[in-house]
Amino acid sequence: MLQIGLEQEYIARIGNFLISNSLFTAGIVTLVLIACACIAWTKLNDGNPFGKSKAQQVAEAIFEPLWNFVRGVLENEKAAAAVFPFIATFFVFILVANAIEILPG
């Protein structure tokens, strides 16, 4: 029987620990998301009385439809509030990881 398999590509080694290209990309995505969260955190708490900042508008554009979706599927506000952080984290991580894969380099 014919079997098709893909082997991981290793790009670095630290001692006995091998770093694959997918682990490297996941680390880059994590750093990008942490940087964006820190920047958005400073922009969201600026107390601008004349409207929402661009960072807040982007955050609301991403998370509000996702919140409405999770709340609609679970039909329970308390359960939705409990699982929303996990679902939103996975959603944003996968979204950014796929976007970064498109970039050249």
C-alpha positions in Angstrom: 0.0 0.0 0.0 1.3 3.4 -0.9 1.8 5.9 1.9 2.4 9.5 1.5 4.1 11.3 4.4 5.6 14.7 5.0 8.6 15.1 7.2 9.3 18.2 9.2 11.9 20.6 8.1 14.3 21.5 10.8 16.0 24.9 10.5 18.0 25.1 13.7 19.2 23.1 16.7 19.8 24.2 20.2 21.5 21.4 22.0 19.3 18.3 21.5 16.2 20.5 20.7 15.4 20.8 17.1 13.5 23.8 15.8 11.1 23.1 12.9 9.9 25.8 10.5 6.4 25.5 11.9 7.6 26.1 15.5 9.6 29.1 14.3 6.6 30.5 12.5 4.4 30.0 15.6 7.0 31.9 17.7 7.0 34.8 15.2 3.2 34.9 15.3 3.2 34.9 19.0 5.7 37.8 19.2 3.6 39.7 16.6 0.4 39.2 18.6 2.1 40.2 21.9 3.4 43.4 20.3 0.0 44.2 18.8 -1.7 43.6 22.1 0.7 45.9 23.9 0.3 48.6 21.4 -3.5 48.2 21.4 -3.6 48.2 25.2 -1.9 51.6 25.3 -4.2 53.0 22.7 -7.4 51.7 24.3 -6.6 53.2 27.6 -5.8 56.7 26.4 -9.2 58.1 27.6 -9.9 60.0 24.3 -13.2 61.8 24.8 -13.6 62.6 21.1 -14.3 59.0 19.9 -12.6 55.7 19.5 -9.0 55.3 18.4 -8.1 53.3 15.3 -6.8 50.4 17.5 -10.1 50.2 19.3 -12.1 50.2 16.1 -9.9 47.4 14.7 -10.3 45.4 17.9 -14.1 45.8 17.9 -14.2 44.9 14.2 -12.5 41.6 15.0 -13.9 40.6 18.3 -17.5 41.8 18.2 -18.7 39.5 15.4 -16.8 36.6 17.0 -18.5 37.3 20.3 -21.9 37.5 18.7 -21.2 34.2 17.0 -20.0 32.4 20.1 -23.0 33.7 22.1 -25.4 32.7 19.4 -24.0 29.2 19.2 -23.9 28.6 23.0 -27.2 30.4 23.7 -25.9 31.2 27.2 -24.2 34.4 28.2 -22.3 32.8 31.1 -21.0 29.9 29.0 -20.1 32.2 26.1 -18.1 34.4 28.5 -16.2 31.4 29.8 -15.1 30.0 26.5 -14.8 33.2 24.4 -11.2 33.9 25.4 -10.0 30.5 24.2 -12.0 30.6 21.0 -10.9 34.2 20.2 -7.2 33.3 20.9 -7.3 30.4 18.6 -9.1 32.4 15.9 -6.7 35.3 16.0 -3.6 33.1 16.2 -4.7 31.1 13.1 -5.7 34.2 11.2 -2.4 35.9 11.8 -0.4 32.7 11.1 -2.1 32.3 7.8 -1.6 36.0 6.9 2.1 35.7 7.8 2.5 32.6 5.6 1.5 34.7 2.6 4.2 37.3 3.2 7.4 36.8 1.2 10.6 36.0 2.9 
